[in-house]
Amino acid sequence: MSMIKLLSERAPGAPGLPSLLSAQALAGLAGAGWFTVLTQASGVTGHAQVTSLAALAVCALALFVVAQRYATRQTAARVEFSIHSVRIRLIDKLTRVDLQTFERIGKKHLLSCVEKDMKVMSNATMAVISAGQSIMLFVFTLAYLAYLLPLACAICVVVILLGVFLHLIRLRTIERSTQRAMKAENNLFGLVGHMIGGFKELKLHQRRRREIYDELVGASEHSATLNQKAFGQATDHLILLQSILYILLGLVVFAFPLAGLLQPFLLIRVVTVILFLSVPINHFIGILPMYGQANAAARSIGELEQLLDAAVDVEELSEEVEPVLMSSIELRNVCFAYMAVDGHAFEVGPINLSVQQGQVIFITGSNGSGKSTFMKLLTGLQAPSVGCLFLNGTPLEGVRSLATYRNLFSAVFTDYHLFPRLYGSVPPDPTRVQELLKRLALDGKTRLDGRLFTTLDLSTGQRKRLAHLVALLEDRQVYIFDEWAADQDPNFRRWFYREELPRFKAMGKTVIAVTHDDQYFSNADRWLHFEEGHCEERFPDAALPISIPQSSPFSI
Ligand SMILES: Nc1ncnc2c1ncn2[C@@H]1O[C@H](COP(=O)(O)OP(=O)(O)OP(=O)(O)O)[C@@H](O)[C@H]1O
């Protein structure tokens, strides 16, 4: 996607290009008109003539102010609505891609695109689109020059065409340099992110701080060098063009009168007009690097959109969720493999498993054995590469049924995210909220004001308990906990296994919890153990694992 393509897509609420360009043309015409009247007035002495030219100048100026104001506002509306439309389109696609694509693209790249590239586009596009006005100013001034001295105008046109030709030849090189500079800048921002994110770790480790600081200095220098190179390339040939324009001026001032091609009374007007031409030319010089940046940003946004398009599913954000009831969930021959890195792809499965409503299932396994991947498959966050999920005996086929299925679950993952507001819910009953806050020892720490938490500035354990409270308010049928108790004190750990899980069971909720707290295994109905992507069922009171044949589904 180029910047021009982006702007050619008219967003709802944005003014049309014809009206926008007409307003710019009018502003350019008025500006050139005002200047022409002034130039004409420089050779006039008669009172009546001066008065009428002054009246004309006032009219041109008034027209310029009105047209300029209108054109600027229309330009801002066009640019901002177009960018708004692209941003919303990207975010919409982003919410609809599968988890694997989301993880592959990476948070850093996504944030850089949605925040930085969009900002670059917005700033640069505004300047670039206003070039329309400069073009008009340039054309009208050139026309006036043709009226005064056709030969000078012809030479100017040749010089400008030469500049445009040089520019087109260099365009690809400039864009490549700009894109390289932007990549270096993204790398730099990544390091800044590490410095901010790892503030505490860096404070504790002077040599680590020194090394990352040195790397950041190098990255910043590299970024500055590339930016400066891209900017230099963009302006070099236009400076050349500007120099040619100055040579042209010298020619007009010295050679034309000597050759008898220019009468002295015309000389001052012609020189003034040529000088005035440098105003739009300088504007072009100024916006050229910005044009390169905007195009590089548009390309980066376009590449991201292509990645998202390849993975986006048909699930609509606005769709109403159909309520589903779970009595059983079954995984039949479910397998999933991550994309291979260095030729080795981690595989989970085949998993054959049936979960009945109301069961409390514990999941164990060493680090990297596939527990979280299994949770993603079970919750429908990740579609299986092979095999199928069944809900109440019916296979879940297609993205839509998987999207509906996901609404069965409420989860507190290890990398859970706390939203400041209860998005997607009606304000809960304040008495129930108060009772839950008390149960989780969060009363006096935070409150729910309507749907908004008064603060999220809590300790690690408290934040996890607040995430638990949000999950409870969601009141879904299946609860997923990934090492919930890992950052809780012994009291809350005991409370979770001895009180909270039995409460879930009494309510008929299904619980699937990743845990390493073996002293509480008696609280589980089932125990699934993962090793190198394979799942086997163990029994809470068994000393040795009981191997389950993977070809046949097992259930309890
Ligand atoms: N996004 C990913 N892309 C590629 N490979 C991945 C990705 N996430 C996990 N893996 C691979 O899958 C394996 C299993 O990861 P998973 O997160 O399921 O393990 P886990 O049992 O939950 O580990 P832990 O106890 O450390 O949380 C890992 O060894 C890793 O190699």
The ligand as a Tripos MOL2 file, in Angstrom:
@<TRIPOS>MOLECULE
LIG
   31    33     1     0     0
SMALL
NO_CHARGES

@<TRIPOS>ATOM
      1 N1          4.3430  -19.2170   20.1240 N.pl3     1 LIG1
      2 C1          5.1410  -20.2810   19.9640 C.ar      1 LIG1
      3 N2          5.7830  -20.4750   18.7900 N.ar      1 LIG1
      4 C2          6.5710  -21.5490   18.6180 C.ar      1 LIG1
      5 N3          6.7830  -22.4810   19.5490 N.ar      1 LIG1
      6 C3          6.1650  -22.3370   20.7280 C.ar      1 LIG1
      7 C4          5.3220  -21.2250   21.0020 C.ar      1 LIG1
      8 N4          4.8470  -21.3600   22.2560 N.ar      1 LIG1
      9 C5          5.3770  -22.4950   22.7330 C.ar      1 LIG1
     10 N5          6.1700  -23.0690   21.8280 N.ar      1 LIG1
     11 C6          6.8960  -24.3570   21.9560 C.3       1 LIG1
     12 O1          5.9990  -25.2820   22.4940 O.3       1 LIG1
     13 C7          6.5430  -25.9330   23.6150 C.3       1 LIG1
     14 C8          5.4510  -26.0980   24.6680 C.3       1 LIG1
     15 O2          5.1190  -24.8180   25.1430 O.3       1 LIG1
     16 P1          3.9890  -24.6130   26.2310 P.3       1 LIG1
     17 O3          3.8830  -23.1620   26.4840 O.co2     1 LIG1
     18 O4          2.7690  -25.3190   25.8150 O.co2     1 LIG1
     19 O5          4.6620  -25.3690   27.4590 O.3       1 LIG1
     20 P2          4.2220  -25.4220   28.9830 P.3       1 LIG1
     21 O6          4.1170  -26.8600   29.3390 O.co2     1 LIG1
     22 O7          3.0080  -24.5980   29.2120 O.co2     1 LIG1
     23 O8          5.4800  -24.7820   29.6650 O.3       1 LIG1
     24 P3          5.6090  -23.9230   31.0390 P.3       1 LIG1
     25 O9          5.4160  -24.8490   32.1800 O.co2     1 LIG1
     26 O10         6.9990  -23.4400   30.9830 O.co2     1 LIG1
     27 O11         4.5770  -22.8450   30.9830 O.co2     1 LIG1
     28 C9          7.7220  -25.1120   24.0700 C.3       1 LIG1
     29 O12         8.7800  -25.9570   24.3910 O.3       1 LIG1
     30 C10         8.0720  -24.2430   22.9010 C.3       1 LIG1
     31 O13         9.1860  -24.8220   22.2350 O.3       1 LIG1
@<TRIPOS>BOND
     1     1     2 1
     2     2     3 ar
     3     2     7 ar
     4     3     4 ar
     5     4     5 ar
     6     5     6 ar
     7     6     7 ar
     8     6    10 ar
     9     7     8 ar
    10     8     9 ar
    11     9    10 ar
    12    10    11 1
    13    11    12 1
    14    11    30 1
    15    12    13 1
    16    13    14 1
    17    13    28 1
    18    14    15 1
    19    15    16 1
    20    16    17 2
    21    16    18 1
    22    16    19 1
    23    19    20 1
    24    20    21 2
    25    20    22 1
    26    20    23 1
    27    23    24 1
    28    24    25 2
    29    24    26 1
    30    24    27 1
    31    28    29 1
    32    28    30 1
    33    30    31 1
@<TRIPOS>SUBSTRUCTURE
     1 LIG1         1 GROUP 0 **** ****
